[in-house]
């Protein structure tokens, strides 16, 4: 092959973006000017980049080009902030843009809180939302995605996400930001924004059940709830949440009496229904493990296999007085549509549980529950409001299935998408897990809230109170 032909072929390949489904599209022009900081070879930052600093000038980061990239640090002030910005032109509303950035951190204690890439869509130079959007990251090479322990992090970082411009957008403002580096630093090597193919939505059909058996037996209950799984299958739902203690409700037996191993007879029968209908199922059961009894919820996959379980951690007097033992772990589960978690009944009184699940990446939390998700009365916040607030606090969908009150599907802003409203059966909603919907002024809480936490100040949350609380 001749050299000119080889050069032409390489250029053609570089100018194409390949996708997993075999499609290719021509790579769009890079929207970021001078985005390769490591090769700039400049002594100072030049246009179109501009430096932003806080009004309180002693709290400003140092920002300076270095041979290895753009360095930000604050050796004298651990709570310094600062960054650089660039206005991007050529944005087309409704189109998708791949945003990527790489760099290195040194001795940064909380990378997720301290290092950010923010993209703010604009029209006529004015922001469409004041908060903008944080690009997913930083992902740390050779380290978990979530900060573990107090040791500062040193190593390479990457930000990467595809964002869709609002239809009214004609531009964007890109910002690389540093916040409270302590005595650490970050060196940005390069950043890029390019047109790309629109991402596929992550749509999932979520279902919940309202059904309260009476004058029943454990075996009859299983049959009744398997009928609900069949109904969900006819609706082509992806996942269905059943209530708490489904083999005990409406029977003369106690939780201790109906407890069984997991996996066991009940999970086998529920699993057969899940497999028949190609649906994920969450169901509450009492579990016997050796000499211990737990209030447990199981997760069954589309093949009817046990994909995981959660043991209820917060136990009311009706349970601990009978010898029911609390769980101790907060698992999240990967499904074919997203990341989920499970809580059980009395857990909803405790905000820490939702916080943990949110920080672990749960997008939907299912809540097998006895009750009481009643609407507010006498000016008091009742279960319906609390469940809505828990969803809003953590930016996830929350799906209780209850015997007292309403079985509901609640979105990340606390809105009720579906509820049984006094009827029995399956109630469902289709949601898009890729959708971001910002709060007014604050922005998308799921991405902003965890970054603005102050875990180093939360010591009193752990352990016994120092004094009686009443």
N, C-alpha and C positions, 0 to 999 in steps of 0.2 A: 504494500500500500504506500502510495506516495505521501510525503510529508504534508502538502497542502490538503490532500483528501483526509488524512488523519486529523489534522487540526480542525477541519470542518466538522468531522464526525464527533469529536470531543465537544466542540462548541454546541452542537445540536443536542447531544446527550445532557450536557450541563443545563441547557435551556429548557429541559423537560422535568416535570415532577411526576414520579410514579406513585400510584396508590395501590392498596392491598387488593382491590377488586379488579386490577388489571388496567384501569383507566390511566391515561396520561394527559396532562394539560401543560401548556407552555407556562414556564415560571414567569411571574409578573416582575416588573421592575422593582428593585429594592426601594422602599419608601424612606429609609433612614439614611441620611447623609453622614459620612464619616462615622459609621457605626463600628468600625474595627479599631478600637482604641490601642490594641497592642502593636499595630503597625503604623500608627499615625506619626510617630517620631516628632511630636510637637512639644514645645516647652510650656505652652499654655493652651487652655481650651478655647476653641474658636467657633464662630458661627458655622452652622445654625444652632449649635448647642449653647445653652445659657445656664449659668449657675443660679440656683435658688438657695437662699439662706433664711433663717428665722429672723423675726423682728428683734428678738433678744440676741444681739450679735455675739455675746460670749458663748452662746449655745450653738454655734455654727461649726459644722464639720470642716476639716481641711479637705480640699478637693484639688488634686493635681495630677497632670499626665505623668506617667512613668514609662520606661521602656517596655514593661510587661503589661501596661494597661492604665486605666483611670483609677487612681487610688483615692479612697475616702477613709479618713480616720479621725480620731479625736483624743489624742493622748492625754489631754489635761481635763477634759470634761466628759464623763461617761454618759451623760444624757444629751449630748450634742446631736443635732439633726442637720440634714442638708441633702442636696442632690443636683442633678442636671436634667434639663428639659430640652425637647425639640418639638416644634410644630410640624406635623406631617401633612403633605398635600397629596391630592390624587386619590383620596378615599372615596369609594363608591358605596352608597347606602345599600344595605341588603347583601353585600358581598362579604366573604370570609377572609380573614387575615391571620397568617401564622406568625406568632410573636415568639422569638427565641432570644435568650441571652445566656452567656456563660461568664463565669468569673471564679475568683478564689476568695475564701474567707480565712482570716487568721484570728484565733482567740475570740470568736464571737459566741457568747453564751446562748443567745436565743436567735438563731438565724431566721426563723419564720417571722419573728416580730421585728427584727432589725433590718432586714434586707428585702426590698420590694421593687417590682416593676409595675408601674401604673400606666394604663392607657385610658385616656379620656376622650370620648368621641365629641366632635365639635361640629358646629354649623356656623359659617361665617366667622370663624375664630372664637365663637362662644361655646362653652361646655354645655352639652345636653344634660349632664348630671354632674353636680359638683364633686362627687366622690370618685368618679371614674371607676375603673375595674382593675383589680389586682390580677396580674397574670399568674397562673398556677406555678408554685415554687416557693422557695428553692428546694429542688431535689438535691440531696447530698450524695456524692459518690462515695461508696464504701461505708455508708451510715444509714440508719433507719430514717424514714421520712419525717418522723416525729421526734422532737428533742427528748432524749432520755438522760436523766441525771443532771447534775450541776456542772459537769465539765464543759468548758468552752470548746467550740468546734473549730477545727482548722482543716481546710480541704477545698476541693473544687465543688462548684455549685452550678445548677442549671435551672433556668426558667423556660417553660415551653407550654403554649396553649394556642388553640385556634379560636378566634373571637369573631363574631358576626356584627358588622356595623349596623346600627339602626338605620332605617330607611331614610331618615332625614339628615343623616350625617354626610358631610362633604370633606371632613378633615379629622385629625386626631392629634392629641398632645401626648407624647411619650415621655415618661419620667423614670429615671433610675434614682431610687431613694435609699437613704441610710437613716436609721433611727436608733439612738441609744446603743451604740456599738460597745459601750463599756470602754475597755482599753484595747479593743480589737480593731480590725480593719477589714475592708473589702476592696478587691481590685477587679474592676469590670474589664473584661477582655474584649467582648463584642456583643452587639445587639442588632437584631434584624426584625423587620416587619415586611412581609410579602403577601400578595394575594394568593389564595389557595382555594381548593374545592370546599364547598359548603359541607360542614360536618353533618352526619346523620343524627336526627333526634334520638334520644334514648327513651322511647315511650314504653310505659309499663301499665298494665291494667291491674289495679289493686282492689281487693275485695275484703269486706268484713261481714261478720254474721251477727244477727240478733236472733237468738233462739234460747228459750228457757224451758227445758223439759220439766214435767211434774209427774208425781206418782210413777217413777220410772226405776230402771235398773241400770247398772253400768253398761251392760251389753246393749240394751235398747238405746241408751244415749249414743253409743258409738254408731249404731245404725242411723240414728237421726242426723248426726253430724256428718256422716259419710254421704247422706242424701244432699246436704248443703254443698259438699265438695263436688258432687255430681252436677248440682245446679250451677256452681261456679265454672265447671268445665264446659257446660253448654254456652255460657257467656264468653268463653275463650279468655278467662282471666289468667294472669300470670302467677298470682299469689293470693292466698286467702288466709285470713286470720280468724281462728276460732277462739272462744272465751277460755277462761281459767277453769281448771278442775272439771273437765267435761265428763269424766266418769263418775263424779260425785254429785253434781248438781241435780236436784230433784229426786234423789234417792235417799233412803234412810241410813246410808252408810257415811262414815267419816272419811277424811282424807287419809288417815292412817290405815283404815280398813281397805280402801281401794288402791293403795300404793302398790306399784309393781316395778320390776326392773325396766330400764330403758337401755337398749331396745328390749321390747317385750310384746305381749299379745296386742296391746292397744296400738303401738306404733306399727305393728305388722298390718293390722286392719286398716288403719288410716293411710298407711303407705300404699296399700293396694288401691285405695280410692285415688290417691295422688297420682299414682302411675297410670291408672285407667284414664284420668283426665289431663295428664301431662301438665300438672300444676304444682307449684310450691305450696306447702301448707304449714302454718304455725298453729300449734294446739297446746293447751294447758293440761298437764297430767300430774298426779302425785307419783313421785319416784321413790322406790325402795332400793337403797344401795347398802348392802350389808345390814348393819343394825340401824342405819340412819334413814330418815324419811325427809325428802325435799319436796317443795312445791316447784315444779319444773315446767318449762315450756320447750317443746321440741320443734325443730325445723326439718321438714321432709322435702326432698327435692323432687323433680319431675319424674324421676324413676322410682319414687317411693322409698328411697334410701334415707337413713338418718344422716342429715347433713350437719347437725349440731344441736346443742341444747343450752338453755340458760336456767340456772337455779336461782329462784327468788331470793334476794338479799335482804330486803327490809320486811320484817315479819311483824304483823299486829299481834295483839294479845291472844286472839282466837287461835293462832297457830303456835306461837312459842310456848304457850301454856300446855299444849298437847304434845310437846316434844319435837315439833317440826324444826329442822336444822336449817340455818341460813346458808346460801351460797356465798362465794367469795370472789367470783371472777366476772368480768364485764366483756364477754366475747362479742366480736362483730363477725359477720359471715359474708363471704363473697358469693353472689349468685350470678346467673347469666344475664341479669339486667342491672345489677348495682350492688352496693354494700348495705347490709341491713343489720339491725340489732333487735333484741327482744327484752321487754320488761314485763313485770307481772303485778297487777293490782296495786297494793299499798306502796310499791315503788314510786308511784306517781306523786306522792307527797314530798319526795326528796329531790331537789333540783340537781344535786351532784351527779346523780345517775345519768340524766340527760346530757349534762356537760361532758361527762366521760365518753359517752357514746358519740357525741358530736365531735370531740377531739380525735376520736379513733376513726372518723370518716364515715359514720353511719349516715346514709341518705334517707332511709325510712326506718322508723322504730315501730315495731308491732307490740301491742299491749293487751294480751289476754287478761281480762279483768272481771271481777265479780260486779263491782260498782264503785262509786256511784257517779256517773257522768251526767248528773242533772244540770239543767240550766240554773243560772243565778236566781236566788230568791231572797227577799227581805234585804236587798242591798249587799248580800254576802257573795263572795266569789266561790262558786260551787265547782264540781268536777269538770263540767264542760269548759268553763273559763280556764281552769288550771291546765287542762290538757292543751288548750289552744296556746296558752302562754309558754308551755314547755316546748311546743313546736317552734314558736316564734323565737324563744330564747336561743335555740340551737340551730335554727335554719334547716330543720329536716321535716319530712312528712311524719305524722304520728297517727297510728291506726289502732284505736281501742276496739275490742269486741267484748261486750258486757252483758250482764243479766239485769242490772238496775241502771236506768238512764238510757243513753243513746249509744249505739255502736256508730262510729264515725270514721271518716277519712279527713284529716286536717292537713292543710298545706303549710309550707315553711313561713308564711306570713300570718298563720293562725286562723285562716279562713276554713270553714267547714265545706268540703267539696261534696260530701255525701253523708247521709244519716238515715237511720231506719224510721224515725218519726212515728213511733208507736207500732210499727209493723214488724213482722217476723220475716226472716229470709236473708238473702245475700244482697249487699249494697256495695256499689263499686264506683270507681272513677279512673279514668285514664290520665296519667300525668307524664310529663317530659322531664326526666331527671337532669337533662342538660340545660334546662332553662334557668336563667338568672333573672330574678325580679328584685330590683333595689327598693329599699326603704327610702322614703323621702329624706333627702339631705345625707343620711348616713351611708347609704349604698347597700350592696348585697351583704347581708349580715353573716352568711355562712363563710364568706371569705375574709370579712373585716373583723368580726367579733373575736375569733381566735388570735388574730394578730395583735389586738389591743388588750389582751389579758395581761394581768400582772401577777403571775404565779408566785413570784418571790415574796409577795405580801400576803399570801393566803394561808399562812401557818395556822391561824386559829380554826380553820375548817377541819383540820385533822385532829383526832383524839377527843378525849372528854373535855367538856367545858371546865375552865379553871374554877368557876363558882357555880352554884345552882342558878338555873336560868329563870326561875320564878320564885 
